[in-house]
Amino acid sequence: MTQGHPDVTATHDLDSPSCKAVSSMLSRIGDKWTVLVVELLSDGPMRFTELMRAIGGISQKMLTTTLRGLERDGFVRRTVTPTIPPRVDYELTELGRELQVPVRALGTWARENMARVEAARDAYDAANSGT
């Protein structure tokens, strides 16, 4: 136990349903692709190809997997319009719009603190380069 920080295991059973629920939820919303998709969809519905272009660096398979997971968890709605070819749009649900708040806060924090994190990494790497 570190000074000033209570031992989490003393107050929380790490195998409890509550801790497992938090872990499960964080594995979904903490994924880097999820954060990017939610941020992009916060401006309104987008088509699959628009998301692919806007994200860059994501494979078609990974974007499909991410969108399916978000749809399954109730964060994203998939709408198919029967045209030729079919038009498929993705948009945030009410739950997804609520998720925007912490996702945007995390994105803002990351952008504002990236230089500090990089400096910490550089210092760590320099101090541990001989080990």
Contact map, one row per residue, 1 for C-alpha under 8 A:
11101110000000000000000000000000000000000000000000000000000000000000000000000000000000000000000000000000000000000000000000000000000
11111110000000000000000000000000000000000000000000000000000000000000000000000000000000000000000000000000000000000000000000000000000
11111100000000000000000000000000000000000000000000000000000000000000000000000000000000000000000000000000000000000000000000000000000
01111100000000000000000000000000000000000000000000000000000000000000000000000000000000000000000000000000000000000000000000000000000
11111110000000000000000000000000000000000000000000000000000000000000000000000000000000000000000000000000000000000000000000000000000
11111111010000000000000000000000000000000000000000000000000000000000000000000000000000000000000000000000000000000000000000000000000
11001111111000000000000000000000000000000000000000000000000000000000000000000000000000000000000000000000000000000000000000000000000
00000111111100000000000000000000000000000000000000000000000000000000000000000000000000000000000000000000000000000000000000000000000
00000011111111000000000000000000000000000000000000000000000000000000000000000000000000000000000000000000000000000000000000000000000
00000111111110000000000000000000000000000000000000000000000000000000000000000000000000000000000000000000000000000000000000000000000
00000011111110000000000000000000000000000000000000000000000000000000000000000000000000000000000000000000000000000000000000000000000
00000001111111010010000000000000000000000000000000000000000000000000000000000000000000000000000000000000000000000000000000000000000
00000000111111110010000000000000000000000000000000000000000000000000000000000000000000000000000000000000000000000000000000000000000
00000000100111110011000000000000000000000000000000000000000000000000000000000000000000000000000000000000000000000000000000000000000
00000000000011111011000000000000000000000000000000000000000000000000000000000000000000000000000000000000000000000000000000000000000
00000000000111111111000000000000000000000000000000000000000000000000000000000000000000000000000000000000000000000000000000000000000
00000000000000111111100000000000000000000000000000000000000000000000000000000000000000000000000000000000000000000000000000000000000
00000000000000011111110000000000000000000000000000000000000000000000000000000000000000000000000000000000000000000000000000000000000
00000000000111111111111000000000000000000000000000000000000000000000000000000000000000000000000000000000000000000000000000000000000
00000000000001111111111100000000000000000000000000000000000000000000000000000000000000000000000000000000000000000000000000000000000
00000000000000001111111110000000000000000000000000000000000000000000000000000000000000000000000000000000000000000000000000000000000
00000000000000000111111111000000000000000000000000000000000000000000000000000000000000000000000000000000000000000000000000000000000
00000000000000000011111111100000000000000000000000000000000000000000000000000000000000000000000000000000000000000000000000000000000
00000000000000000001111111110000000000000000000000000000000000000000000000000000000000000000000000000000000000000000000000000000000
00000000000000000000111111111000000000000000000000000000000000000000000000000000000000000000000000000000000000000000000000000000000
00000000000000000000011111111110000000000000000000000000000000000000000000000000000000000000000000000000000000000000000000000000000
00000000000000000000001111111110000000000000000000000000000000000000000000000000000000000000000000000000000000000000000000000000000
00000000000000000000000111111110010000000000000000000000000000000000110000000000000000000000000000000000000000000000000000000000000
00000000000000000000000011111110011000000000000000000000000000000000000000000000000000000000000000000000000000000000000000000000000
00000000000000000000000001111111011000000000000000000000000000000000000000000000000000000000000000000000000000000000000000000000000
00000000000000000000000001111111111000000000000000000000000000000000000000000000000000000000000000000000000000000000000000000000000
00000000000000000000000000000111111100000000000000000000000000000000000000000000000000000000000000000000000000000000000000000000000
00000000000000000000000000000011111110000000000000000000010000100100000000000000000000000000000000000000000000000000000000000000000
00000000000000000000000000011111111111000000000000000000000000000100010000000000000000000000000000000000000000000000000000000000000
00000000000000000000000000001111111111100000000000000000000000000000000000000000000000000000000000000010001000000000000000000000000
00000000000000000000000000000001111111110000000000000010000000000000000000000000000000000000000000000000000000000000000000000000000
00000000000000000000000000000000111111111000000000100010000000000000000000000000000000000000000000000000000000000000000000000000000
00000000000000000000000000000000011111111100000000000000000000000000000000000000000000000001000100110010000000000000000000000000000
00000000000000000000000000000000001111111110000000000000000000000000000000000000000000000000000000010011000000000000000000000000000
00000000000000000000000000000000000111111111000000100100000000000000000000000000000000000000000000000000000000000000000000000000000
00000000000000000000000000000000000011111111110000000000000000000000000000000000000000000111000000000000000000000000000000000000000
00000000000000000000000000000000000001111111000000000000000000000000000000000000000000000001000010010000000000000000000000000000000
00000000000000000000000000000000000000111111100000000000000000000000000000000000000000000000000000000000000000000000000000000000000
00000000000000000000000000000000000000011111110000000000000000000000000000000000000000000011000000000000000000000000000000000000000
00000000000000000000000000000000000000001011111000000000000000000000000000000000000000001111000000000000000000000000000000000000000
00000000000000000000000000000000000000001001111101100000000000000000000000000000000000001110000000000000000000000000000000000000000
00000000000000000000000000000000000000000000111111100000000000000000000000000000000000111100000000000000000000000000000000000000000
00000000000000000000000000000000000000000000011111110000000000000000000000000000000000011100000000000000000000000000000000000000000
00000000000000000000000000000000000000000000001111111000000000000000000000000000000000000000000000000000000000000000000000000000000
00000000000000000000000000000000000000000000011111111100000000000000000000000000000000000000000000000000000000000000000000000000000
00000000000000000000000000000000000010010000011111111110000000000000000000000000000000000000000000000000000000000000000000000000000
00000000000000000000000000000000000000000000000111111111011100100000000000000000000000000000000000000000000000000000000000000000000
00000000000000000000000000000000000000000000000011111111000000000000000000000000000000000000000000000000000000000000000000000000000
00000000000000000000000000000000000000010000000001111111000000000000000000000000000000000000000000000000000000000000000000000000000
00000000000000000000000000000000000110000000000000111111110000000000000000000000000000000000000000000000000000000000000000000000000
00000000000000000000000000000000000000000000000000011111110000000000000000000000000000000000000000000000000000000000000000000000000
00000000000000000000000000000000000000000000000000000011111000000000000000000000000000000000000000000000000000000000000000000000000
00000000000000000000000000000000100000000000000000010011111101100000000000000000000000000000000000000000000000000000000000000000000
00000000000000000000000000000000000000000000000000010000111111100000000000000000000000000000000000000000000000000000000000000000000
00000000000000000000000000000000000000000000000000010000011111110000000000000000000000000000000000000000000000000000000000000000000
00000000000000000000000000000000000000000000000000000000001111111000000000000000000000000000000000000000000000000000000000000000000
00000000000000000000000000000000000000000000000000000000011111111100000000000000000000000000000000000000000000000000000000000000000
00000000000000000000000000000000100000000000000000010000011111111110000000000000000000000000000000000000000000000000000000000000000
00000000000000000000000000000000000000000000000000000000000111111111000000000000000000000000000000000000000000000000000000000000000
00000000000000000000000000000000000000000000000000000000000011111111100000000000000000000000000000000000000000000000000000000000000
00000000000000000000000000000000110000000000000000000000000001111111110000000000000000000000000000000000000000000000000000000000000
00000000000000000000000000000000000000000000000000000000000000111111111000010000000000000000000000000000000000000000000000000000000
00000000000000000000000000000000000000000000000000000000000000011111111100000000000000000000000000000000000000000000000000000000000
00000000000000000000000000010000000000000000000000000000000000001111111110000000000000000000000000000000000000000000000000000000000
00000000000000000000000000010000010000000000000000000000000000000111111111110000000000000000000000000000000000000000000000000000000
00000000000000000000000000000000000000000000000000000000000000000011111111111100000000000000000000000000000000000000000000000000000
00000000000000000000000000000000000000000000000000000000000000000001111111110000000000000000000000000000000000000000000000000000000
00000000000000000000000000000000000000000000000000000000000000000000111111110000000000000000000000000000000000000000000000000000000
00000000000000000000000000000000000000000000000000000000000000000000011111111000000000000000101100000000000000000000000000000000000
00000000000000000000000000000000000000000000000000000000000000000000011111111000000000000001111110100000000000000000000000000000000
00000000000000000000000000000000000000000000000000000000000000000010011111111100000000000111100100000000000000000000000000000000000
00000000000000000000000000000000000000000000000000000000000000000000001001111110000000000111100000000000000000000000000000000000000
00000000000000000000000000000000000000000000000000000000000000000000001000011111000000011110000000000000000000000000000000000000000
00000000000000000000000000000000000000000000000000000000000000000000000000001111100000011100000000000000000000000000000000000000000
00000000000000000000000000000000000000000000000000000000000000000000000000000111110001111000000000000000000000000000000000000000000
00000000000000000000000000000000000000000000000000000000000000000000000000000011111001110000000000000000000000000000000000000000000
00000000000000000000000000000000000000000000000000000000000000000000000000000001111111100000000000000000000000000000000000000000000
00000000000000000000000000000000000000000000000000000000000000000000000000000000111111100000000000000000000000000000000000000000000
00000000000000000000000000000000000000000000000000000000000000000000000000000000011111100000000000000000000000000000000000000000000
00000000000000000000000000000000000000000000000000000000000000000000000000000000011111100000000000000000000000000000000000000000000
00000000000000000000000000000000000000000000000000000000000000000000000000000001111111110000000000000000000000000000000000000000000
00000000000000000000000000000000000000000000001000000000000000000000000000000001111111111000000000000000000000000000000000000000000
00000000000000000000000000000000000000000000001100000000000000000000000000000111100001111100000000000000000000000000000000000000000
00000000000000000000000000000000000000000000111100000000000000000000000000000111000000111110000000000000000000000000000000000000000
00000000000000000000000000000000000000001000111100000000000000000000000000011110000000011111000000000000000000000000000000000000000
00000000000000000000000000000000000000001001110000000000000000000000000000011100000000001111100000000000000000000000000000000000000
00000000000000000000000000000000000001001101100000000000000000000000000000111000000000000111111110000000000000000000000000000000000
00000000000000000000000000000000000000000000000000000000000000000000000001111000000000000011111110000000000000000000000000000000000
00000000000000000000000000000000000000000000000000000000000000000000000000100000000000000001111111000000000000000000000000000000000
00000000000000000000000000000000000000000000000000000000000000000000000001100000000000000001111111100000000000000000000000000000000
00000000000000000000000000000000000001000000000000000000000000000000000001110000000000000001111111110000000000000000000000000000000
00000000000000000000000000000000000000000100000000000000000000000000000000100000000000000001111111111000000000000000000000000000000
00000000000000000000000000000000000000000000000000000000000000000000000000000000000000000000011111111000000000000000000000000000000
00000000000000000000000000000000000001000000000000000000000000000000000000100000000000000000001111111110000000000000000000000000000
00000000000000000000000000000000000001100100000000000000000000000000000000000000000000000000000111111111000000000000000000000000000
00000000000000000000000000000000000000000000000000000000000000000000000000000000000000000000000011111111100000000000000000000000000
00000000000000000000000000000000000000000000000000000000000000000000000000000000000000000000000000111111110000000000000000000000000
00000000000000000000000000000000001001100000000000000000000000000000000000000000000000000000000000111111111000000000000000000000000
00000000000000000000000000000000000000100000000000000000000000000000000000000000000000000000000000011111111100000000000000000000000
00000000000000000000000000000000000000000000000000000000000000000000000000000000000000000000000000001111111110000000000000000000000
00000000000000000000000000000000000000000000000000000000000000000000000000000000000000000000000000000111111111000000000000000000000
00000000000000000000000000000000001000000000000000000000000000000000000000000000000000000000000000000011111111100000000000000000000
00000000000000000000000000000000000000000000000000000000000000000000000000000000000000000000000000000001111111110000000000000000000
00000000000000000000000000000000000000000000000000000000000000000000000000000000000000000000000000000000111111111000000000000000000
00000000000000000000000000000000000000000000000000000000000000000000000000000000000000000000000000000000011111111100000000000000000
00000000000000000000000000000000000000000000000000000000000000000000000000000000000000000000000000000000001111111100000000000000000
00000000000000000000000000000000000000000000000000000000000000000000000000000000000000000000000000000000000111111110000000000000000
00000000000000000000000000000000000000000000000000000000000000000000000000000000000000000000000000000000000011111111100000000000000
00000000000000000000000000000000000000000000000000000000000000000000000000000000000000000000000000000000000001111111110000000000000
00000000000000000000000000000000000000000000000000000000000000000000000000000000000000000000000000000000000000011111111000000000000
00000000000000000000000000000000000000000000000000000000000000000000000000000000000000000000000000000000000000001111111100000000000
00000000000000000000000000000000000000000000000000000000000000000000000000000000000000000000000000000000000000001111111110000000000
00000000000000000000000000000000000000000000000000000000000000000000000000000000000000000000000000000000000000000111111111000000000
00000000000000000000000000000000000000000000000000000000000000000000000000000000000000000000000000000000000000000011111111100000000
00000000000000000000000000000000000000000000000000000000000000000000000000000000000000000000000000000000000000000001111111110000000
00000000000000000000000000000000000000000000000000000000000000000000000000000000000000000000000000000000000000000000111111111000000
00000000000000000000000000000000000000000000000000000000000000000000000000000000000000000000000000000000000000000000011111111100000
00000000000000000000000000000000000000000000000000000000000000000000000000000000000000000000000000000000000000000000001111111110000
00000000000000000000000000000000000000000000000000000000000000000000000000000000000000000000000000000000000000000000000111111111000
00000000000000000000000000000000000000000000000000000000000000000000000000000000000000000000000000000000000000000000000011111111100
00000000000000000000000000000000000000000000000000000000000000000000000000000000000000000000000000000000000000000000000001111111100
00000000000000000000000000000000000000000000000000000000000000000000000000000000000000000000000000000000000000000000000000111111110
00000000000000000000000000000000000000000000000000000000000000000000000000000000000000000000000000000000000000000000000000011111111
00000000000000000000000000000000000000000000000000000000000000000000000000000000000000000000000000000000000000000000000000001111111
00000000000000000000000000000000000000000000000000000000000000000000000000000000000000000000000000000000000000000000000000000011111
00000000000000000000000000000000000000000000000000000000000000000000000000000000000000000000000000000000000000000000000000000001111
